[in-house]
Amino acid sequence: MLTKRKAGQPGQFCSSVSSTRPAGLDRRAFLKQSGLAVGGLAAFGSMMPGAVQKAEAVSAPMPGVPIEIKKNICTHCSVGCTVTAENGVWTGQEPSWSSPINRGTHCAKGAAIREIVHGDRRLKYPLKLVDGQWQRLSWEQAIDEIGDKMLEIREDSGADAMYLLGSAKFTNEGAYLFRKFGAFWGTNSVDHQARICHSTTVAGVANTWGYGAQTNSYNDIRNAKTMIIMGGNPAEAHPVAMQHVLAGKELNRANLIVIDPRFTRTAAHGTEYLRLRAGTDIPVIWGILWHVFENGWEDKEFIRTRVYGMDEVRKEVAKWTPEEVERVSGVSGEQLKHVAYLFSQERPSTLIWCMGATQHTVGTANVRAYCTLCLATGNVGKPGTGANIFRGHTNVQGATDLGLDVTSLPLYYGLTEGGWKHWSRVWEVEYEWLQSRFDEVPAKGGREPRTRKENMETPGITSTRWFDAVSMPPEEIDQRSPLRGMFIMGHGGNTVTRMPEMLQALEKLELLVVADPHATTFGAIKGRRNGTYLLPIATSLETDGSRTASNRSLQWGEQIVEPAFESRDDYAVIHDFAVKLGFADRMFKNIAVENSKVSAEDILREINRGGFSTGYCGQSPERLKAHMRNQDKFDLVSLRAPADTPEVGGEYYGLPWPCWGTPEMKHPGSPILYRTDVPIWEGGGTFRARFGVERN
């Protein structure tokens, strides 16, 4: 709950109850100080002396008790706004004035974030469904019963008979720990919400220029001279990010072009609006490129030095004449020509998108088209340019980075022998032991049998198809046995399109574990009468850990309050189940656990040790905490702290990955990907080869 907001300066917290009465103020002095005109004096004639009092700061609620300020990260979208909270019971809240991202502002969601912790809809204690009725049970009983059932399923049907569904609401440390849990259990069927929202973005941008992430930052949008927002509505979905967009438009006099089937609140701010038929993103992009190539507006030198295969693009684009594009998309050729001119000539230009672009059957192709437009016009690898991808959840970027993806290990290591051996070295466990945890898959459905090693290197089942692994005939399911159980942490049940099939599968599952701060739709399945457990989980505001915003900056959130009711945080729950299942000694070998409290700092240090290839290695807990202490030292646009700043001098806020080397080497982070005009050690870098993938 917001207690106050005032312009320009950091606010000071105060109590809403005063223990001392401020001194009185007579009417004459009040009128003199207020500067009211003589004609307005009569309005105050009826005021009794002392009725108006001088405004003074009130005393603390409990004199002598220091006010403790905690900083954490808003749990809604991926912008990464800092939440500043007061005292261990969260008696007050302000958006952080010192944060270079939200600069003293919150959107409506962030302003109400305290209610996520204190709201009366929290799940208070573990529950078990017995004959259609919910029964309360202790944590110890819940872990024993669930663990026994998981071991029974594993013994009878194999490790792949349990499905693990994670969350974009995890901290980085929670996401990593959950993926590690899946590896030690012996399955690659570990997924999360990005499968629905931005997996197409990750695939599209990674296969274009190397990394599956936003190339620049929200703040850098202020440098743009032309902005295209296509498939996004940040005025409603990312209001704080929209402030940076509007600053670029108003202060930098930038063009703001909004392309959307409907006239949104974002479009209302645009200098140009294009209405297209839903699903015709690629024809519109090719239509823009048709005019770019036709008029010679492409960046020829950039294409010559940094782009491969643009001639093939030209051949395809030549088919999309203005008449054909208008026939398919409804957008006129003249309007597209104007947009093409602005994007290619009034540079730097940036292309911004969100889930309106990605949630299509051709979402990855949409993303590749957007990236191609940036390449053809030279709008990548420089300030004010790039693909600025507004993601939906707090840590959807970080959770994807840390391996909650059925196709990869943490930090984008593939499911290859080399990838597994790398992480076995980081985890200090035998590669052969990890391999022994996976199932052998018998020959069936016309397929050859699969060894443990081959199964270990095979992607798991996606979150959009898991229910097929319950309901389809066993010979059509490419694993040892159909799914019998699901363990879900921080994921709702209303995120798939094939809802009838999902409901049928949920009714058949023998075990359904739903671990979440609130009771979700998974717990409301009418067809289930037994075998469902609801476990109360602390929000990330009730624990320590880092989150990665859409711009790849990491921020450390400190625990604001103790977990509410009987909630436990993600780390503790994963640890307790690892103990029950018999591999906690291996899994937490280098992670301190004291009285069931798992060290988030140790988890991040382990991530750092494993992240050298992707630059998740320089962001130690100590460095991230120093950034949170010194938020006000970072420049609003460049996100860099002056070189002479203690602790964080010369660094970019949040040490956006890639941040190379050990933390002691003090790499500043890379705020703009693929920037070749600065050395790698200053945050530069070139396009990154997709090793093992051959173009032709």
C-alpha positions as CSV (number, residue, x, y, z in Angstrom):
1,M,0.0,0.0,0.0
2,L,1.4,3.4,-1.0
3,T,1.8,5.7,2.0
4,K,2.8,8.8,0.0
5,R,4.3,10.1,-3.2
6,K,6.1,13.3,-3.8
7,A,8.0,14.6,-6.8
8,G,11.7,14.6,-7.1
9,Q,13.1,13.5,-3.8
10,P,13.2,10.2,-1.9
11,G,10.3,9.9,0.5
12,Q,10.7,9.5,4.2
13,F,8.5,6.9,5.9
14,C,6.1,8.1,8.6
15,S,3.5,6.6,10.9
16,S,-0.2,7.3,10.3
17,V,-0.5,7.8,14.1
18,S,1.1,10.6,16.0
19,S,2.0,10.3,19.7
20,T,2.6,14.1,20.1
21,R,0.3,17.0,19.2
22,P,1.9,19.4,16.8
23,A,2.1,23.1,17.9
24,G,-0.8,25.3,17.0
25,L,-0.8,27.9,14.2
26,D,-2.9,31.1,14.4
27,R,-5.1,32.2,11.5
28,R,-3.1,35.3,10.5
29,A,0.2,33.3,10.3
30,F,-1.5,30.6,8.3
31,L,-3.0,33.0,5.8
32,K,0.3,34.8,5.4
33,Q,2.2,31.6,4.8
34,S,-0.4,30.3,2.4
35,G,-0.2,33.3,0.1
36,L,-3.9,33.6,-0.4
37,A,-5.3,36.7,-2.1
38,V,-7.2,39.2,0.1
39,G,-10.5,38.4,-1.7
40,G,-10.2,34.8,-0.4
41,L,-10.0,35.8,3.3
42,A,-13.7,35.7,3.9
43,A,-13.7,31.9,3.3
44,F,-11.7,31.5,6.4
45,G,-13.7,33.8,8.6
46,S,-15.5,31.0,10.4
47,M,-12.3,29.2,11.3
48,M,-11.6,28.9,15.0
49,P,-8.0,29.6,16.2
50,G,-6.1,26.4,16.2
51,A,-8.4,24.6,13.8
52,V,-5.6,24.6,11.2
53,Q,-2.3,23.3,12.4
54,K,1.2,23.4,11.1
55,A,2.1,20.2,9.2
56,E,5.0,18.5,11.0
57,A,6.5,15.0,10.7
58,V,5.0,12.6,13.2
59,S,7.0,10.5,15.6
60,A,7.8,6.9,15.0
61,P,5.2,4.3,16.0
62,M,7.4,3.1,18.8
63,P,10.0,5.7,20.0
64,G,13.4,4.2,20.0
65,V,12.7,1.4,17.6
66,P,14.7,2.0,14.3
67,I,12.8,1.9,11.0
68,E,14.2,-0.9,8.9
69,I,14.0,-0.5,5.1
70,K,14.0,-3.5,2.8
71,K,14.2,-3.7,-1.0
72,N,12.8,-6.4,-3.2
73,I,11.5,-6.6,-6.8
74,C,7.9,-6.3,-7.9
75,T,6.5,-9.8,-8.6
76,H,4.3,-8.8,-11.6
77,C,5.8,-8.1,-15.0
78,S,9.4,-8.3,-16.2
79,V,10.3,-4.6,-16.0
80,G,12.0,-5.1,-12.6
81,C,10.6,-2.3,-10.5
82,T,12.1,-2.0,-7.0
83,V,9.7,-2.2,-4.1
84,T,10.8,-0.4,-0.9
85,A,9.2,-1.8,2.2
86,E,9.3,-0.6,5.9
87,N,9.8,-2.8,8.9
88,G,9.5,-6.5,9.4
89,V,5.7,-6.4,9.3
90,W,5.6,-4.3,6.1
91,T,3.8,-1.3,7.7
92,G,4.5,0.9,4.7
93,Q,5.6,0.8,1.0
94,E,7.1,3.1,-1.6
95,P,8.3,2.6,-5.1
96,S,12.1,3.1,-5.0
97,W,13.0,6.6,-5.9
98,S,16.6,5.6,-6.4
99,S,15.9,2.8,-8.8
100,P,17.0,3.7,-12.4
101,I,14.2,1.5,-13.7
102,N,11.0,2.7,-12.0
103,R,12.4,6.0,-10.5
104,G,9.8,6.4,-7.8
105,T,6.8,5.1,-9.7
106,H,4.6,2.0,-9.5
107,C,1.8,0.9,-11.8
108,A,-1.5,-0.2,-10.2
109,K,-0.2,-3.8,-9.9
110,G,3.0,-2.8,-8.1
111,A,1.2,-0.4,-5.8
112,A,-1.0,-3.2,-4.5
113,I,1.8,-5.8,-4.2
114,R,1.7,-5.8,-0.4
115,E,-1.7,-7.6,-0.7
116,I,0.0,-10.6,-2.3
117,V,1.7,-11.2,1.0
118,H,-1.0,-10.0,3.4
119,G,-4.1,-10.9,1.4
120,D,-6.8,-13.1,2.9
121,R,-6.6,-15.5,-0.1
122,R,-3.3,-17.0,0.9
123,L,-3.1,-20.7,1.3
124,K,-2.4,-21.0,5.0
125,Y,-1.3,-24.6,5.6
126,P,-0.9,-27.9,3.7
127,L,-4.1,-29.5,2.5
128,K,-5.0,-33.0,1.1
129,L,-8.0,-34.0,-0.9
130,V,-9.7,-37.1,0.7
131,D,-12.9,-38.4,-0.8
132,G,-13.7,-34.9,-2.2
133,Q,-13.0,-33.1,1.1
134,W,-10.0,-31.0,2.0
135,Q,-8.1,-32.1,5.1
136,R,-5.4,-30.2,6.9
137,L,-2.1,-31.9,7.5
138,S,1.4,-31.0,8.7
139,W,4.3,-30.3,6.4
140,E,6.0,-33.4,7.7
141,Q,3.0,-35.6,6.9
142,A,2.6,-34.0,3.5
143,I,6.3,-34.5,2.5
144,D,6.2,-38.1,3.7
145,E,3.0,-39.0,1.8
146,I,4.0,-37.2,-1.4
147,G,7.5,-38.6,-1.3
148,D,6.3,-42.1,-0.7
149,K,4.0,-41.9,-3.7
150,M,6.7,-40.4,-5.9
151,L,9.1,-43.3,-5.0
152,E,6.3,-45.8,-5.7
153,I,5.7,-44.2,-9.1
154,R,9.4,-44.2,-9.8
155,E,9.8,-47.8,-8.8
156,D,6.9,-49.1,-10.9
157,S,6.9,-46.7,-13.9
158,G,10.2,-44.8,-14.0
159,A,11.3,-41.2,-13.3
160,D,9.6,-39.8,-16.4
161,A,6.2,-40.9,-15.0
162,M,6.4,-37.7,-12.8
163,Y,6.1,-34.3,-14.5
164,L,7.7,-31.2,-13.0
165,L,6.1,-27.9,-13.9
166,G,8.0,-24.8,-12.6
167,S,7.4,-21.1,-12.6
168,A,8.5,-17.7,-14.0
169,K,7.7,-16.4,-10.5
170,F,10.7,-18.3,-9.1
171,T,13.8,-16.4,-8.2
172,N,16.8,-17.3,-10.3
173,E,17.9,-19.5,-7.4
174,G,14.6,-21.2,-7.2
175,A,14.4,-21.9,-10.9
176,Y,17.9,-23.3,-11.0
177,L,17.2,-25.5,-7.9
178,F,14.0,-26.8,-9.5
179,R,15.9,-27.7,-12.7
180,K,18.6,-29.3,-10.7
181,F,16.0,-31.3,-8.8
182,G,14.7,-32.6,-12.1
183,A,18.2,-33.7,-13.1
184,F,18.7,-35.5,-9.8
185,W,15.3,-37.1,-10.0
186,G,16.1,-38.3,-13.6
187,T,13.9,-36.4,-16.0
188,N,14.1,-33.6,-18.6
189,S,10.3,-33.0,-18.3
190,V,10.8,-29.7,-16.5
191,D,9.1,-26.7,-18.0
192,H,7.4,-23.4,-17.1
193,Q,5.3,-20.5,-18.5
194,A,7.7,-19.3,-21.1
195,R,6.6,-22.3,-23.2
196,I,3.4,-20.4,-23.7
197,C,4.6,-16.8,-23.9
198,H,8.1,-16.2,-25.1
199,S,9.7,-19.5,-26.0
200,T,9.2,-18.4,-29.6
201,T,11.1,-15.2,-28.8
202,V,14.0,-17.1,-27.3
203,A,14.2,-19.5,-30.4
204,G,13.7,-16.6,-32.9
205,V,16.3,-14.2,-31.6
206,A,18.8,-16.9,-30.5
207,N,18.8,-18.4,-34.0
208,T,19.2,-15.0,-35.6
209,W,22.1,-13.5,-33.7
210,G,23.0,-15.8,-30.8
211,Y,21.3,-14.9,-27.5
212,G,17.6,-15.5,-26.5
213,A,17.0,-12.2,-24.9
214,Q,16.2,-8.5,-25.3
215,T,19.2,-6.7,-27.0
216,N,19.0,-3.3,-25.3
217,S,17.1,-2.0,-22.2
218,Y,14.0,-0.1,-21.3
219,N,16.1,2.9,-20.4
220,D,18.0,2.8,-23.7
221,I,14.7,3.2,-25.6
222,R,15.1,6.9,-24.6
223,N,17.9,7.1,-27.2
224,A,15.7,6.0,-30.1
225,K,14.6,8.3,-32.8
226,T,12.0,5.8,-34.2
227,M,10.1,3.2,-32.3
228,I,7.8,0.5,-33.6
229,I,5.6,-1.3,-31.1
230,M,4.1,-4.4,-32.7
231,G,2.2,-7.0,-30.8
232,G,2.5,-5.2,-27.5
233,N,0.4,-2.8,-25.4
234,P,2.8,-1.5,-22.7
235,A,0.6,1.3,-21.6
236,E,-1.5,-1.4,-19.9
237,A,0.8,-4.4,-19.6
238,H,4.1,-2.6,-18.8
239,P,3.2,0.9,-17.6
240,V,6.6,1.7,-16.1
241,A,8.4,0.7,-19.2
242,M,5.9,2.9,-21.1
243,Q,7.3,5.8,-19.2
244,H,10.7,5.2,-20.9
245,V,8.9,5.0,-24.3
246,L,7.1,8.2,-23.7
247,A,10.3,9.9,-22.5
248,G,11.9,9.0,-25.8
249,K,8.9,10.3,-27.7
250,E,8.5,13.6,-25.9
251,L,12.1,14.5,-24.9
252,N,13.8,13.0,-27.9
253,R,11.0,13.9,-30.4
254,A,11.0,10.3,-31.5
255,N,8.5,8.7,-33.9
256,L,6.2,6.2,-32.1
257,I,4.6,3.8,-34.6
258,V,2.1,1.3,-33.2
259,I,1.0,-1.6,-35.3
260,D,-1.9,-3.6,-33.8
261,P,-5.3,-5.0,-34.9
262,R,-7.0,-2.8,-32.3
263,F,-6.5,0.8,-31.3
264,T,-5.0,0.4,-27.8
265,R,-4.1,2.8,-25.1
266,T,-0.5,2.5,-26.4
267,A,-1.7,3.4,-29.9
268,A,-3.3,6.5,-28.5
269,H,0.2,7.8,-27.7
270,G,1.6,7.0,-31.1
271,T,2.6,9.4,-33.8
272,E,1.4,6.8,-36.3
273,Y,-1.0,3.9,-36.0
274,L,-1.3,0.9,-38.4
275,R,-4.2,-1.4,-38.2
276,L,-3.4,-4.9,-39.5
277,R,-5.5,-8.0,-39.8
278,A,-4.6,-10.3,-36.9
279,G,-2.0,-12.9,-37.8
280,T,-0.5,-10.9,-40.8
281,D,2.7,-9.8,-39.0
282,I,5.1,-11.3,-41.5
283,P,3.4,-9.8,-44.6
284,V,3.5,-6.4,-42.9
285,I,7.2,-6.7,-42.1
286,W,8.0,-7.9,-45.6
287,G,5.9,-5.0,-46.9
288,I,8.1,-2.6,-45.0
289,L,11.2,-4.3,-46.3
290,W,9.9,-4.1,-49.8
291,H,10.0,-0.4,-49.6
292,V,13.4,-0.4,-47.9
293,F,15.0,-2.5,-50.7
294,E,13.0,-0.7,-53.5
295,N,14.4,2.7,-52.4
296,G,17.9,1.6,-51.4
297,W,17.3,2.5,-47.8
298,E,19.0,-0.6,-46.4
299,D,22.2,-0.2,-44.4
300,K,24.5,-1.6,-47.1
301,E,27.7,-1.5,-45.0
302,F,26.1,-3.2,-42.0
303,I,24.8,-6.0,-44.3
304,R,28.2,-6.3,-46.0
305,T,30.1,-6.6,-42.7
306,R,27.7,-8.4,-40.4
307,V,24.9,-10.2,-42.2
308,Y,24.7,-13.5,-44.0
309,G,21.9,-14.5,-46.4
310,M,20.2,-11.2,-47.0
311,D,20.0,-11.9,-50.7
312,E,17.7,-14.7,-50.0
313,V,15.5,-12.4,-47.9
314,R,15.4,-10.0,-50.9
315,K,14.0,-12.7,-53.1
316,E,11.2,-13.5,-50.7
317,V,10.4,-9.9,-50.0
318,A,10.2,-9.1,-53.7
319,K,7.0,-11.2,-53.8
320,W,5.3,-8.9,-51.3
321,T,4.4,-5.9,-53.3
322,P,2.3,-3.1,-51.8
323,E,-0.8,-4.4,-53.5
324,E,-0.3,-7.9,-52.2
325,V,0.5,-6.8,-48.7
326,E,-2.7,-4.6,-48.6
327,R,-4.8,-7.5,-49.9
328,V,-3.5,-9.8,-47.1
329,S,-3.0,-7.4,-44.2
330,G,-5.3,-4.4,-45.0
331,V,-2.4,-2.0,-44.5
332,S,-1.9,0.5,-47.4
333,G,1.3,0.7,-49.3
334,E,1.7,4.4,-48.8
335,Q,1.5,4.0,-45.0
336,L,4.1,1.2,-45.1
337,K,6.4,3.3,-47.2
338,H,6.3,6.1,-44.7
339,V,7.0,3.6,-41.8
340,A,9.8,2.1,-43.9
341,Y,11.4,5.5,-44.4
342,L,11.2,6.4,-40.7
343,F,12.6,3.1,-39.4
344,S,15.4,3.0,-41.9
345,Q,16.3,6.7,-42.2
346,E,15.4,8.4,-38.9
347,R,17.6,6.3,-36.8
348,P,18.5,4.8,-34.3
349,S,15.3,2.7,-34.4
350,T,14.0,0.0,-32.2
351,L,11.4,-2.7,-32.6
352,I,9.4,-3.5,-29.5
353,W,7.1,-6.5,-29.2
354,C,5.4,-8.6,-26.6
355,M,3.0,-11.6,-26.6
356,G,0.9,-10.3,-29.4
357,A,3.7,-11.3,-31.7
358,T,4.8,-14.5,-30.1
359,Q,1.5,-16.4,-29.3
360,H,0.9,-17.6,-32.8
361,T,1.4,-20.9,-34.5
362,V,4.1,-19.0,-36.5
363,G,5.4,-17.1,-33.5
364,T,9.1,-18.0,-34.0
365,A,8.8,-17.0,-37.7
366,N,7.3,-13.6,-36.6
367,V,10.3,-13.0,-34.4
368,R,12.8,-14.0,-37.1
369,A,11.0,-11.5,-39.4
370,Y,11.3,-8.7,-36.8
371,C,15.0,-9.4,-36.4
372,T,15.5,-9.4,-40.2
373,L,14.1,-5.9,-40.4
374,C,16.5,-4.8,-37.7
375,L,19.4,-6.4,-39.6
376,A,18.5,-4.9,-43.0
377,T,18.4,-1.4,-41.6
378,G,21.4,-1.7,-39.3
379,N,19.3,-1.3,-36.2
380,V,21.0,-3.6,-33.8
381,G,24.2,-3.4,-31.7
382,K,24.0,0.3,-31.0
383,P,22.3,2.6,-28.5
384,G,18.7,3.3,-29.3
385,T,18.3,0.3,-31.6
386,G,17.6,-3.4,-31.2
387,A,14.9,-5.9,-30.3
388,N,13.3,-4.7,-27.1
389,I,11.1,-7.6,-25.9
390,F,8.7,-6.8,-23.1
391,R,8.2,-10.1,-21.2
392,G,5.3,-10.9,-19.0
393,H,6.4,-12.4,-15.7
394,T,8.8,-11.2,-13.0
395,N,11.5,-13.7,-13.8
396,V,10.4,-15.3,-17.1
397,Q,13.8,-14.3,-18.5
398,G,15.8,-15.7,-15.5
399,A,13.7,-18.9,-15.2
400,T,14.4,-19.6,-18.9
401,D,18.1,-18.8,-18.5
402,L,18.3,-21.2,-15.6
403,G,17.0,-24.2,-17.5
404,L,13.3,-24.5,-16.9
405,D,13.0,-25.7,-20.4
406,V,12.6,-29.3,-21.6
407,T,15.3,-28.8,-24.2
408,S,18.2,-27.6,-22.1
409,L,20.2,-27.6,-18.9
410,P,20.8,-24.4,-16.9
411,L,22.2,-21.5,-18.8
412,Y,21.4,-22.9,-22.2
413,Y,23.8,-25.9,-22.1
414,G,22.3,-28.5,-24.4
415,L,21.2,-32.0,-23.3
416,T,24.5,-33.4,-24.7
417,E,27.1,-35.5,-23.1
418,G,29.3,-32.5,-22.9
419,G,26.6,-30.4,-21.3
420,W,25.8,-33.1,-18.7
421,K,29.5,-33.6,-17.9
422,H,29.9,-29.8,-17.4
423,W,27.1,-29.7,-14.8
424,S,28.2,-32.9,-13.1
425,R,31.6,-31.2,-12.6
426,V,29.9,-28.0,-11.2
427,W,27.7,-30.1,-8.9
428,E,30.6,-32.4,-8.0
429,V,28.6,-35.6,-8.7
430,E,29.6,-38.5,-10.9
431,Y,28.3,-38.2,-14.5
432,E,27.6,-42.0,-14.4
433,W,25.4,-41.5,-11.3
434,L,23.3,-38.8,-12.9
435,Q,23.0,-41.1,-16.0
436,S,21.8,-43.9,-13.7
437,R,18.9,-41.8,-12.5
438,F,17.3,-41.8,-16.0
439,D,15.0,-44.5,-17.4
440,E,15.7,-47.0,-20.1
441,V,12.9,-46.8,-22.7
442,P,11.8,-50.1,-24.3
443,A,11.1,-50.5,-28.0
444,K,7.4,-49.6,-28.7
445,G,5.3,-48.0,-31.3
446,G,7.8,-48.9,-34.0
447,R,10.6,-47.0,-32.2
448,E,14.0,-48.4,-31.2
449,P,14.7,-48.9,-27.5
450,R,16.6,-46.0,-25.8
451,T,19.4,-46.4,-23.3
452,R,19.7,-44.3,-20.1
453,K,22.3,-42.1,-21.9
454,E,20.1,-41.6,-24.9
455,N,17.1,-40.8,-22.7
456,M,19.3,-38.4,-20.7
457,E,20.0,-36.5,-23.9
458,T,16.4,-36.5,-25.2
459,P,14.2,-33.4,-24.5
460,G,11.3,-33.8,-22.1
461,I,7.6,-33.3,-22.8
462,T,6.4,-29.6,-23.0
463,S,3.9,-28.0,-20.8
464,T,1.6,-27.8,-23.8
465,R,1.5,-31.5,-24.3
466,W,2.0,-33.1,-20.8
467,F,-1.7,-34.2,-20.7
468,D,-1.2,-36.2,-23.9
469,A,1.4,-38.3,-21.9
470,V,-1.4,-39.2,-19.5
471,S,-4.2,-40.0,-21.9
472,M,-2.7,-41.4,-25.1
473,P,-2.0,-45.1,-25.6
474,P,1.3,-46.1,-23.9
475,E,2.8,-47.2,-27.2
476,E,2.4,-43.7,-28.6
477,I,4.2,-42.0,-25.7
478,D,7.9,-41.8,-26.2
479,Q,9.0,-42.7,-22.7
480,R,8.9,-45.8,-20.4
481,S,5.4,-45.3,-19.1
482,P,2.6,-42.7,-19.2
483,L,2.5,-39.9,-16.7
484,R,1.1,-40.8,-13.3
485,G,2.0,-37.8,-11.2
486,M,2.7,-34.0,-11.5
487,F,4.6,-31.7,-9.2
488,I,3.6,-28.1,-9.9
489,M,5.3,-25.0,-8.3
490,G,4.0,-21.6,-9.1
491,H,2.0,-22.3,-12.2
492,G,-1.7,-21.9,-12.9
493,G,-3.9,-24.4,-14.6
494,N,-5.4,-22.0,-17.1
495,T,-2.5,-21.6,-19.4
496,V,-3.1,-24.1,-22.2
497,T,-5.5,-23.9,-25.1
498,R,-6.6,-27.6,-25.0
499,M,-8.4,-27.3,-21.8
500,P,-10.8,-30.2,-22.2
501,E,-7.9,-32.7,-22.7
502,M,-6.1,-31.2,-19.8
503,L,-9.1,-31.6,-17.5
504,Q,-9.4,-35.3,-18.5
505,A,-5.8,-35.9,-17.8
506,L,-5.9,-34.2,-14.4
507,E,-8.8,-36.5,-13.4
508,K,-6.6,-39.6,-14.3
509,L,-3.5,-38.6,-12.4
510,E,-2.7,-40.6,-9.3
511,L,-0.7,-37.7,-7.7
512,L,-1.2,-34.0,-8.1
513,V,1.0,-31.7,-6.0
514,V,0.3,-28.0,-6.3
515,A,2.8,-25.7,-4.4
516,D,1.8,-22.1,-4.6
517,P,1.1,-19.1,-2.3
518,H,-2.6,-19.2,-3.4
519,A,-5.0,-22.0,-4.3
520,T,-4.9,-22.1,-8.1
521,T,-7.2,-23.6,-10.6
522,F,-5.3,-27.0,-10.4
523,G,-6.9,-27.5,-7.0
524,A,-10.5,-27.0,-8.3
525,I,-10.8,-29.9,-10.6
526,K,-14.2,-31.5,-10.0
527,G,-13.2,-34.9,-11.3
528,R,-10.6,-35.4,-8.6
529,R,-11.6,-36.7,-5.2
530,N,-8.2,-38.1,-3.9
531,G,-4.5,-37.6,-4.4
532,T,-4.3,-33.8,-4.6
533,Y,-2.0,-31.9,-2.2
534,L,-1.9,-28.1,-1.8
535,L,1.3,-26.8,-0.3
536,P,1.5,-23.2,0.9
537,I,4.6,-21.5,-0.6
538,A,6.1,-18.1,0.4
539,T,6.1,-15.4,-2.3
540,S,9.5,-14.2,-3.5
541,L,8.9,-11.1,-1.3
542,E,9.2,-13.4,1.7
543,T,12.6,-14.8,0.8
544,D,16.0,-13.7,-0.5
545,G,17.2,-14.1,-4.1
546,S,17.8,-12.5,-7.5
547,R,15.6,-11.9,-10.5
548,T,16.5,-11.1,-14.1
549,A,14.5,-8.4,-15.8
550,S,13.7,-8.4,-19.5
551,N,16.8,-6.2,-20.1
552,R,19.0,-9.0,-18.6
553,S,19.8,-7.0,-15.5
554,L,19.9,-9.0,-12.3
555,Q,18.6,-7.5,-9.1
556,W,18.8,-8.9,-5.5
557,G,15.6,-8.9,-3.5
558,E,15.9,-9.2,0.3
559,Q,13.3,-10.9,2.4
560,I,10.8,-8.2,3.5
561,V,8.8,-10.3,6.0
562,E,8.9,-13.9,7.3
563,P,6.8,-16.4,5.3
564,A,3.1,-15.9,6.2
565,F,1.1,-18.6,8.0
566,E,2.7,-22.0,7.6
567,S,4.3,-21.1,4.2
568,R,7.8,-22.3,3.3
569,D,9.9,-20.8,0.6
570,D,10.8,-22.7,-2.6
571,Y,14.3,-23.5,-1.5
572,A,13.2,-25.2,1.7
573,V,10.5,-27.2,0.0
574,I,12.8,-28.5,-2.7
575,H,15.4,-29.3,-0.1
576,D,12.9,-31.2,2.1
577,F,11.8,-33.3,-0.8
578,A,15.4,-34.0,-1.9
579,V,15.9,-35.3,1.7
580,K,12.9,-37.5,1.5
581,L,13.8,-38.8,-2.0
582,G,17.4,-39.6,-0.9
583,F,19.6,-37.3,-2.9
584,A,19.9,-34.1,-0.7
585,D,23.4,-34.9,0.3
586,R,24.5,-34.8,-3.3
587,M,22.2,-32.0,-4.5
588,F,23.1,-29.6,-1.7
589,K,26.8,-30.6,-1.4
590,N,28.0,-27.0,-1.9
591,I,24.9,-25.1,-0.7
592,A,24.5,-24.3,3.0
593,V,21.4,-25.4,4.7
594,E,20.8,-24.4,8.4
595,N,17.6,-25.3,10.2
596,S,15.9,-25.9,6.8
597,K,16.9,-22.4,5.6
598,V,18.8,-22.8,2.3
599,S,21.4,-20.1,1.4
600,A,20.2,-18.3,-1.7
601,E,23.7,-16.7,-1.9
602,D,25.3,-20.2,-2.2
603,I,22.9,-21.1,-4.9
604,L,23.9,-18.1,-7.0
605,R,27.6,-18.8,-6.4
606,E,27.0,-22.2,-7.8
607,I,25.2,-20.7,-10.8
608,N,28.2,-18.4,-11.3
609,R,30.6,-21.4,-11.3
610,G,28.6,-23.0,-14.1
611,G,27.8,-20.0,-16.2
612,F,31.1,-19.1,-17.9
613,S,29.9,-19.8,-21.4
614,T,26.9,-17.6,-21.3
615,G,28.2,-14.8,-19.0
616,Y,26.1,-15.7,-15.9
617,C,29.4,-15.8,-13.9
618,G,30.2,-12.3,-12.8
619,Q,27.0,-11.4,-10.9
620,S,27.9,-12.6,-7.4
621,P,25.4,-11.9,-4.5
622,E,27.9,-9.4,-3.1
623,R,28.0,-7.4,-6.3
624,L,24.2,-7.4,-6.7
625,K,23.6,-6.3,-3.2
626,A,26.1,-3.4,-3.7
627,H,24.0,-2.4,-6.7
628,M,20.8,-2.3,-4.6
629,R,22.6,-0.2,-2.0
630,N,23.8,2.3,-4.7
631,Q,20.8,2.4,-7.0
632,D,20.9,6.2,-7.1
633,K,24.4,6.2,-8.5
634,F,23.5,4.8,-11.9
635,D,22.8,7.0,-14.9
636,L,19.1,7.0,-16.0
637,V,19.8,6.4,-19.7
638,S,23.1,4.5,-19.9
639,L,22.6,2.6,-16.6
640,R,26.3,3.1,-15.8
641,A,27.7,4.3,-12.6
642,P,30.6,6.9,-12.7
643,A,34.0,5.4,-12.6
644,D,34.8,7.0,-9.2
645,T,31.7,5.6,-7.4
646,P,32.6,3.4,-4.5
647,E,31.7,-0.3,-4.8
648,V,30.1,0.0,-8.3
649,G,32.3,2.4,-10.2
650,G,32.0,1.9,-14.0
651,E,29.5,-0.9,-13.8
652,Y,26.1,-1.1,-15.5
653,Y,23.1,-1.5,-13.3
654,G,22.2,-5.1,-12.5
655,L,25.3,-6.4,-14.4
656,P,23.2,-7.4,-17.4
657,W,24.4,-10.7,-18.8
658,P,26.7,-11.6,-20.4
659,C,28.9,-10.5,-17.4
660,W,32.2,-12.3,-18.1
661,G,34.8,-13.8,-15.8
662,T,34.8,-14.2,-12.0
663,P,33.1,-11.6,-9.8
664,E,36.5,-10.5,-8.7
665,M,37.4,-9.5,-12.3
666,K,34.7,-6.9,-12.2
667,H,33.3,-7.1,-15.7
668,P,30.8,-4.2,-15.9
669,G,28.0,-6.2,-17.6
670,S,26.7,-5.8,-21.2
671,P,23.8,-3.4,-21.5
672,I,23.6,-3.6,-25.3
673,L,24.1,-6.9,-27.0
674,Y,26.2,-7.3,-30.2
675,R,27.8,-3.8,-29.8
676,T,31.2,-3.9,-31.7
677,D,32.3,-0.3,-31.1
678,V,33.4,-1.0,-27.6
679,P,35.6,-3.9,-26.4
680,I,34.1,-7.0,-24.8
681,W,35.6,-6.0,-21.5
682,E,33.6,-2.8,-21.6
683,G,30.4,-4.6,-22.4
684,G,30.7,-5.1,-26.1
685,G,30.5,-8.2,-28.2
686,T,29.6,-9.5,-31.6
687,F,26.9,-11.9,-32.9
688,R,27.3,-15.3,-31.4
689,A,27.6,-18.4,-33.5
690,R,25.1,-21.2,-32.9
691,F,27.6,-23.9,-32.4
692,G,26.7,-27.2,-33.9
693,V,24.2,-25.7,-36.3
694,E,25.1,-25.5,-40.0
695,R,23.4,-22.8,-42.1
696,N,23.3,-24.7,-45.4
